[in-house]
């Protein structure tokens, strides 16, 4: 991985600045290889998140206060920060941590736990297809979904269902149980998805 990098993180009124959060997230994304692209997740989140596509891998990276995320994130997906350091360092990062959700399996945990991220992912995907896709049928479907709230909501529900199927296949029973608890009875009754 190379030599250790020291990151200088800035906080204002006990909140990490967006620039520092991005720097910290990018530092962890580089463990997947060179960053080919990154997109800021524009959703109602307890912190800042990005989708990274790197030469070797990719996924979501969330920088957030430990106290604002589900305990599951601190136990299973924290890679740096207050959730992984001793109490001595806890105050230097004001209770913040970095959470990594790789693109193969763990993306589903973040999207399922915070459905607004799935909404963002579908919106981002459909906008990309509407703008750049060379397949006229796929482009037309993207435009339809973007214009119809009902079709868009259906696309988000389908993504959450795929996320739930991925969780059932790849996550431990403890993660499944915690996500069901977080989801509440309405989503559980719908078979996990929305």
matplotlib code that plots the C-alpha trace (Angstrom):
import matplotlib.pyplot as plt

x = [0.0, 3.0, 3.9, 1.6, -0.1, -1.1, -4.3, -5.0, -8.8, -10.6, -13.7, -16.0, -18.2, -17.6, -18.5, -16.0, -15.7, -17.0, -13.4, -11.9, -14.6, -13.9, -10.1, -10.6, -12.9, -10.6, -7.7, -9.7, -10.9, -7.3, -7.0, -9.1, -6.6, -6.4, -9.7, -11.3, -14.3, -16.2, -19.7, -21.0, -24.1, -26.8, -29.1, -30.3, -27.3, -25.9, -22.6, -21.0, -20.8, -19.4, -19.5, -16.0, -15.0, -11.4, -9.0, -9.3, -12.6, -15.2, -18.2, -19.6, -17.6, -19.4, -17.8, -20.1, -20.4, -20.5, -23.5, -25.5, -25.2, -26.7, -24.5, -24.2, -22.1, -19.7, -19.4, -19.0, -18.1, -15.9, -12.4, -11.0, -11.7, -13.3, -14.9, -11.6, -9.2, -8.6, -10.3, -7.2, -7.7, -11.5, -11.6, -9.2, -11.8, -14.8, -16.5, -16.3, -15.5, -15.1, -17.4, -16.7, -19.3, -17.7, -19.5, -19.9, -22.0, -21.8, -23.4, -26.7, -26.3, -25.9, -28.8, -31.1, -30.3, -30.7, -33.2, -32.4, -29.1, -31.0, -33.1, -30.0, -28.4, -31.5, -31.8, -28.1, -28.3, -31.4, -29.9, -26.8, -28.8, -31.0, -27.9, -25.4, -26.9, -26.5, -29.4, -32.5, -34.8, -32.8, -32.6, -36.4, -37.0, -34.7, -36.6, -39.9, -38.8, -37.5, -40.8, -43.1, -43.1, -44.9, -42.3, -39.4, -40.8, -41.1, -37.4, -36.3, -38.4, -36.8, -33.3, -34.2, -35.5, -32.2, -30.3, -32.3, -31.6, -27.9, -28.0, -29.7, -27.1, -23.9, -24.4, -24.3, -27.5, -26.5, -26.4, -29.7, -31.4, -30.1, -31.2, -34.7, -34.9, -33.8, -36.3, -39.3, -42.5, -43.7, -40.7, -40.4, -44.0, -43.1, -40.5, -37.5, -37.7, -40.1]
y = [0.0, 2.3, 4.7, 6.0, 9.3, 11.8, 13.6, 17.0, 17.1, 20.3, 20.8, 23.7, 23.7, 19.9, 19.1, 17.9, 20.2, 18.8, 19.2, 17.2, 14.5, 14.1, 14.0, 11.3, 9.3, 9.5, 8.3, 5.1, 4.8, 4.7, 1.3, 0.1, 1.5, 4.7, 6.7, 6.7, 8.6, 9.7, 11.1, 12.9, 11.1, 13.7, 12.3, 13.0, 11.4, 11.7, 12.7, 12.9, 10.0, 9.3, 6.6, 5.7, 3.8, 2.7, 0.7, -2.4, -2.0, 0.6, 1.3, 3.8, 5.6, 7.4, 9.8, 10.4, 10.9, 7.5, 8.5, 9.3, 6.0, 2.6, 0.6, -2.0, 0.4, 1.0, -2.8, -4.1, -1.3, 1.2, 1.3, 4.5, 7.1, 7.1, 3.7, 2.1, 4.1, 4.2, 6.7, 8.8, 9.7, 9.8, 13.5, 14.4, 13.3, 14.5, 11.1, 10.8, 7.6, 6.3, 3.5, 1.5, -0.4, -2.1, -2.5, -6.3, -7.0, -4.2, -1.5, -3.1, -2.6, 1.2, 1.5, -0.7, 1.0, 4.5, 4.2, 7.8, 6.4, 3.9, 6.8, 8.7, 5.7, 5.2, 8.9, 9.1, 5.9, 7.1, 10.6, 8.9, 6.7, 9.6, 11.7, 9.2, 5.9, 4.8, 2.3, 4.3, 1.9, 2.2, 6.0, 6.1, 4.1, 6.4, 9.4, 7.8, 6.9, 10.4, 11.9, 9.5, 9.5, 6.2, 4.5, 6.1, 4.9, 1.4, 1.5, 2.5, -0.3, -2.8, -1.5, -2.0, -5.5, -6.3, -4.9, -7.1, -10.2, -9.3, -8.9, -12.3, -14.0, -12.3, -11.0, -12.8, -13.5, -10.8, -8.2, -9.4, -9.3, -5.8, -4.5, -6.0, -4.3, -0.9, -1.3, -1.6, -3.7, -2.1, -3.0, -6.4, -7.1, -6.2, -9.0, -6.8, -4.2, -1.4]
z = [0.0, 0.3, 3.1, 5.7, 4.9, 7.6, 6.8, 8.3, 8.8, 9.5, 11.7, 12.2, 15.2, 15.7, 12.1, 9.6, 6.6, 3.3, 1.9, 4.7, 4.5, 0.8, 1.3, 4.0, 1.8, -1.2, 0.9, 1.6, -2.0, -3.1, -1.4, -4.3, -6.9, -8.8, -8.6, -12.1, -11.0, -7.9, -7.4, -4.4, -3.1, -2.9, -0.3, 3.3, 5.1, 8.6, 6.9, 3.5, 1.0, -2.4, -5.0, -6.1, -9.2, -9.0, -11.1, -8.8, -7.2, -6.0, -3.9, -1.4, 1.2, 4.0, 6.4, 9.3, 13.1, 14.8, 16.9, 13.8, 12.0, 12.9, 15.3, 12.6, 10.6, 13.5, 14.2, 10.6, 8.1, 9.9, 8.4, 10.1, 12.7, 16.1, 15.6, 15.1, 17.2, 21.0, 23.2, 23.1, 19.5, 19.6, 20.4, 17.5, 15.0, 17.0, 16.9, 13.1, 11.2, 7.7, 6.5, 3.4, 1.4, -1.6, -4.9, -4.9, -1.8, 0.8, -1.3, -0.6, 3.2, 2.8, 0.3, 2.3, 5.6, 4.1, 1.2, 0.1, -1.2, -3.4, -4.6, -5.5, -7.2, -9.4, -10.2, -11.1, -13.3, -15.2, -15.8, -17.2, -19.5, -20.6, -21.5, -22.9, -23.8, -27.4, -27.1, -28.0, -26.1, -22.9, -23.3, -23.8, -20.7, -18.7, -19.9, -19.1, -15.5, -15.0, -16.1, -14.2, -10.4, -10.4, -12.7, -10.9, -7.5, -9.0, -10.2, -6.6, -5.2, -7.6, -6.6, -2.9, -3.6, -5.4, -2.4, -0.1, -2.2, -2.2, 1.6, 2.0, -0.1, 1.1, 4.6, 8.0, 9.9, 12.4, 9.7, 8.2, 11.6, 12.3, 8.9, 9.4, 12.8, 11.2, 8.3, 10.5, 10.0, 6.8, 4.8, 6.4, 5.4, 1.8, 1.8, 2.8, -0.1, -0.3]

ax = plt.figure().add_subplot(projection="3d")
ax.plot(x, y, z, "-o")
ax.set_aspect("equal")
plt.show()
